[in-house]
Amino acid sequence: MSDPTPFSPAAQPAESPRESSEPDVDSVSTERLADYLDSGREPYDPLIEDDPECLAQLLALERLRALSSELVESDVATAPAPDPSWIAGVMDRVRLESRTGRDIPLASPDARSTVHITEGAVRSLVREAGDSVPGAVVVSCGLAGDVGIADAPIRVDVAISVVYGADLRSVADLVREAVARALTRQTEIVVEALDVTVRDVHLGAREAGL
């Protein structure tokens, strides 16, 4: 487990021509995603459900909400609520990292065809795997290396927040194992290193408004 104090720049997503720190005026707002979840995802919204980036954001928000509900029901809920911007900050990272990014090649049985998975899809996979670990929330994730070349060694950096009172090393180890399994099962990426950094510790999120 890395030092929880600094936040490694390697955990930042690699920039591509389609990525920028500037807001995307065409993106669906977090408020709209929250309203859609409140409605039980009815009526069906193709702008959200049929767009991989929006869907990744929706599922991340759903996982964050589930975590918040669990915390409210636990003893941790007796502690002061965190800064209301905490979930919003995580969602900002999700919005940036869910963008398409670079193409990662996959093996194809037909030499005349090209098969690939996007970098954004892999980040969403990493985030989903990490978030599945009780007490962990993936704050940021990134892939370092030439992902456009098959079999090139890639470094995966994951920054997480761990629920107050949990064993930091144990949670980080479980996140590392979950992410490694997901990448092995669903991608062909050659993982040279998989680093998990505990960036912060969180409490409940009752006042985040989401």
Secondary structure, DSSP 8 states (H G I E B T S, - for coil): -B-SSS--GGGS----TT--SS--TTS--HHHHHHHHHTTS-S--HHHHT-HHHHHHHHHHHHHHHHHHHHHTSGGGGS----THHHHHHHHHHHHHTS--SEEEE--SSTT--EEEEHHHHHHHHHHHHHTSTTEEEEEEEEES-TTSTT-EEEEEEEEEEETTS-HHHHHHHHHHHHHHHHHHH---EEEEEEEEEEEEE---TTS--
